[in-house]
Each structure stands twice: as C-alpha cells, then as structure tokens.
Amino acid sequence: MEHADSPERIVLIRETTGPRLPTWLLDDGHAGNLRQAQALAHALGIAPQHHWTLQRRAPWRWAAPRLLPASTQAFGAAFAQALQRPPALAIGCGRQAALATRLLRRRGARVAQILDPRVDPRHWDVVIAPEHDGLRGENVISLIGSLHPVDASWLANGRAAFPHLQQLPGPRTALLIGGPSAHFAMDTQALAHWLDALVASVARQGGSLMVTTSRRTPGGVGALLAERLRAVPHARWDGADANPYAGFLGWAERIVCTPDSVNMLSEACATEAPVEVFAPERVGGRPAQFLEQLMALSRIRRFAPEQPAWPVTPLRETARVAALVHQRLSLPTLA
C-alpha cells in the first residue's frame, strides 16, 4: 500500500488537453519527485511530451548537480543524444534531475527545478523550494510544503470515483500512516498506542476510519491494523483493487497522519478537513520547521482522541507557484 509520496497511490492524475509546449519531465526515480513535477506541469496547462527517469551513473551521480568533465554522458547515450534537441521547457525534481536540467538550460531550454539543488540556484531559470529549506535567491520561488494536484476539482473527482466510501458512517477519518525517514524514527509500540486511542475514540463517538499505509511502513504495522480495526467500521486498501487514496481524502471529515512525509502532509492540508498529527515532536531537521509552520497557521494540531473539529483553510500552493513560473519564464498562454 502506498501513500502520498508515491504515484502508485495516486489514481487521479488528470490529463491536460489543448495546445502543447514541447516539455520534458525529469526525475531521479523517487516517486514523490515525479509527483511534484507532474503537478507543476498540470498546473501550467502542459501535457509533457517526454518523461525521463534518469539512470544515475558514477562518477556524475556523486557530484550532481555539479558539472564534471563529460557530464553530458551522466545519464547514458540516449539522453546525451537527446540533449542535441532540447525541448522548450524542462521541469525537473530532485538532485539528479538538477544536473539534467542544468545541462538542458546550457542548450537553450527554459528550466524549472523543484527542490533545493544544493548549489547556487543561478544555474537554473527558476528554482522552487519549500520555505523550510531556507533557500533564497532572485529566481527562487518558495512555498509551504510541496507541489501536488490536490484541489477542489481533484477531491470531487476522488469522491466520484469512490462513491461507496460515502456509505461509511460519519464522521469519516482518513488515517494516513507513513514510515521511518531520515528525520523520523518510527516507534511501532508508540504507533500502536496512538492507534488504540484513535480506535477507542471512534468506537465511543461513532464514525469510521479509512486507512492506508506507505511502502516505508514497517511490516508489522499491517498485522497491527488488521487486529485493531476490527472494532470499528473501516475501509482499508490492501493493494488488490484500485487505489482509493483520492476517495479517502475527498470523503474525509478528519485526517490523522504520521509526521514523516512533507508530501503527505501537504496533500492532507489541501483538503477542507482538520489534520491531526501523531507526535510531531519526534521529527527533526528541516521538516520539523515545516510542522511548526503548519501549527502556527492552525492548519494542523497534535493528535488528541477527543479533539473537536476546528475551522481550517485549505493550503493549496501549486496554482500560485505555477502562475509565478509562467510569468518568470515568459511561457506562452496555452488556451
């Protein structure tokens, strides 16, 4: 089972129609990075002509996005040949993609690079980075969280695609469980404690749970969920059928999630549901600043079993960022 940092979990990527600007998407094989590049292209009204999942090769992968001798060979012969016919626009996400977009810009393409490339951003036309990374520059566009496609239309499509979820008793709580990361050490025992508290609350107050996990979720969590969820009405994706993630977010009246994924939190906060987070204090590094920012905005709160709902404003940055990219790159209007 997958969640927001993986495109396999996303079943509603909307197709863009109309005139096309020759565009490439480039990523490093990380699903969350492709997710962001796709979201930006869609928000720009662009249907990309080519998607490169870059095969990283030594020694260039160690230094990317810095230029080494023969960097045009970093991604193999096919990409080296394609560099001779660059697109009008390249959208890349991740450090390896940053080397590719840097090479494309040197050949005349306009480029938008997503995430901090960890070198001077002047090597790209536009760099899009989360505020918690602290990157600044004349061509840097900052945003809260990450790029994604979640907006009112996407959520409506999710409800339409999974109408049976409406039959679950309300209030419906979407439970999104991630896993260990560089800045978060998941404690399965603590997760079991939080899950017990959530299930007990739903059993007392009524309602239901819609549950999904991540490829990073420890293996033992699946058995834990199977045991605990028997006590309440619920839907849980087991990977056998169409992924209902968009339906979970679309029908959720409350969202509870682990604190490990910026992408997952960004998408949860783009809904109209209050978002509660298990143990945000366990997150370190720059992602901790993101959580603090969301708390200061009253967009998330620490999980509490009997916490009443509070009014929230959906956090949707993708359209704003796309408008700035369109302006700064002087892209043609596609109508």
N, C-alpha and C positions, 0 to 999 in steps of 0.2 A: 504494500500500500504506500502511496506517495502523497506528499503534501506540497505546499506552495513553492518550495524550492525545486520542483521537478515538473517538467512539462507533461510527463505521462499522467500527472494528476489533473491536468487542466484539459477538460474535454471541449471547452467552448472557445477556441481561437477563431475570431470572426474573420471572414475573408474580406479583403479590400478589393473593390472593383473600380473601374474607370481608368483614365489615362495613367501611364506608368512612367516613373522616373527611373532610369536604369540604376538599380540599387543592389548592393550586396549586404548580407548579414554575415558577421564573423563572430565565432565564439570558440572557446577552448575546450568544449566538451562538457562543461559544467551546465547542468540543466537550468539552474537559476539564472545563469548569464544569458543563455539563449532566450529565456523568458523575457528578460528586460529588453533585449534587442528587438524581439518581436513586438513587444508592447509599444516601443517608440515608433517603429515603422508603421504600425497600425494607426497610432495617433496622428502621424503625419499624413495619413491617407495614401500610403505607399504599399504596393504589392511587390516585394523584393523578387528580383529575377534569379538570384543565386544565393544559396546558403553554404558557407564554408565552415565545417567543423575542423578546426586546424589540428593537424597531427604534429605535435611538438617534437623537434629533433635536437639532439645535442650537437654542438655546444650552445646553440642560439637560445634554447628554452631556458637555460640557466641565467642568461643575461637579459632576456626580454623584459621591457621593450627597448633596451639599449641596442644600438646598431653595432654589430661586429662585422668583420670582413665577410663578404659573400652572404649577407643577411637575406638576400633575395631567395636563397636556397633553403631558408629555415623551415619551410613548410612543404618541401618537395617540388618535383619538377612541374606538376600540373599548376600549382599556384604560381611558381616562378614564370611560367609561360603566360598565365592569365594576367600577371602584372603588366604585360605589354599592352593590354586592352582594358584599362581601368574603367570602372563604372563612373557615373556622375556623382553618386553618393555611396559612401560606405559607413555602416553602423556596426561598431564592434563593442564587445563587452568582455572584460577580463584582461589580465596582463599579457597573455599570449596574443590575444586579438589586438592588443595595443601595438604590438610590433607590426602586425599585418596592416593595420590602418595607418600607421606611420609610414610604411613603405608605399601605400597607395596614395597618400597625400603628396609624397615626393613626385608622384607620377601624374598629378593633376586632379585627383578625385577630391571632392569635399568630404570631410570625415567628421563623424560624431563618435567619440569614445566614451563609453559608460564605465564607471568606476575609476578610482584613482590609479593612474598608470605608474605611480611611484617615481616618476621623473618629471622634469619641467613640463607643464601642460601646454607650453607654446608649440610643441611638436604636432599638435592636433588643432583642427579648426575650432572644435567645441569639445570640452570635457564635462561630463555630467557625473556628479559625485554626491553622495549623501552628506548632509551637513555634519554628521558626527565624525566624518573622516577629517574634517578641518582643512580641506584643500581650498585654496583661494587663488584667484588669478583673473585677468581681464576676460578670458574666454572660458571660465569655469561657471557652470550652472549648478547651483546647489539645490537639493531637495530634501524633504523629510522622508527618510526611508528609501524605498526602491521603486523603480518603474514597474507597472503591471497594467493589465487591461480591465481591472475591476471598476465598473461604474454602474449607473442605474440600468443601462441597457443590458450590460453583461449579466447583472444579477437577475433581471427579468427573464433573460434567455435561460438562465440556470433554473429558475422556477418552472418555466415552460417545459424544459427538458426532463425534469424530475418531479412531475405533479404529485406523485404518490407520497412524497415526503410531507405534503400538507396534511395528510391523514394522521400523522403522529400527533399525540396530544400536546397542546401548548401549556406553557411556553417551551419552545424548542431551543435547546442549547447545542451549538456546534462545539465539539471537543476536538481540538487540533493538537496532536502530540508529535513533537519532533524528536530530537536525539542529541547526543553529545556533539559538541563543536569545539573549535579552538578556544572559545571564550566561555564555554558552559560544560560542566561535568554533570551529566545526568545521574541522579541518585534514584535507582528503581524503588528502593524502600520508601523514600520520600514521595515519589510519584504515587505509589500505592496508597499512602496516607491521604494525599490530596484527592485521589480518585474515590476513596471511601467516603470522604467528606462530601464530594460533589454528588455521588450516587445517593447518599443518605438524604441530602437536601432535596433532590428531585423526588425521591420516594415520599418525603413528608409533604412537600408543597405541590406535587403534581408536575406534569410536563414530561419531556422526553429528551434523549441525547442522540446526536448524530456524530459519529466518531470516525476519525481517520488518523492514520499514523504515517510516518515517513520511512524512506529507505534507511535513514540513520537511526530509527528507533531500535533499541536493544531487543533481541529476540524474545526475551522472557516477558515483554510487555504484552504481546499478543495473548498469551495464556492468562495473564492477569486481567485483561479486558474481558475475555470470554467468561471468566468466573464472576467478575463484579457486575457486568452489565445485565446479567440475568434478573437482577432485582428491579429493573425499570424498563419502560418502553424505550426502544432504541433502534437506530439503523447504524450498521457498521459496514463499511466497504471492505470486502475480503479479496479484492483484486480479480474476481471472477467475471464481473459484469462491467458495464460502462461506469466510468469513474464519476461519482455523484458530487464531487467537491463543489462545483459551481452551484448545484442544488442545495448543498449544505449551507453555503454562505447566503444564497438567495432566500432560503426559508428561515434562517436563524433569527431568533429574537434576542439571543445572548450568545456570546462566543467566549469560550475558555480555552487558553492555549499555553503551551510551554514557552519560555522566553528566548529560545535559542536561535530563531531564524528571523532576520530582518525582513526577508521577503514574505514569510508567513504573516508576521505582524502587520506589515504594510497592507497586505491584501485584506486581512481581518478588519483593519481600521478604515478601509474604504467602504465598508458596509454601513448600514444605519443601526447596527446592533452595538450595545455596550460590550467592551472587550475586557476580560479579566485575565490576569497573567499569573501563573504559578511561580512563586519565588523569584521575582525579578532581581533580588539582591544577589542571587547566585551567578549572575552574568558579569563578566569582567571586560576589560578593554574598551574599545570604542563603541561596541554595541550597547554597553551599559549607558553611555551618553544618549543613545537613541531612546532607550527605555525611559530615562529621566525626562527627556523632551516630551514623549508621549504622555507621561504622567502630569507634567506641568500644563499640558494642553487639556487635561481631563479627558483624554481620549481612551486611556486605559487606567485600570485600577488593579491593585493587588487582589488576587483571588480571595474571596470570602464566601463561605457556603450560603449564607442568608443575605447576601448583599442585594439591596434593592436596585432596580434599574435606574439609570440617570440619563439625562438628555445628552446626545452626542451629535457632533457634526462630522459627516464622512470625510476622511482625509484622502483626497484624490489629487495627486500632484502630476500625473502623467500628461494630462491635457495642457497644463500650464507650461511644463517643460518643453513639450512638443512645439508650442507656439513660439517659445524663445529660440529653439533650434531652427525653426522655419525662418524666423526673422534674421538670425545671425548668419545663417548660411545662404541667405537670399535665394531660398528654394522657390521654384515656380509654384503657383497655385494650381492644384490638381482638382478639377471640378468635373 
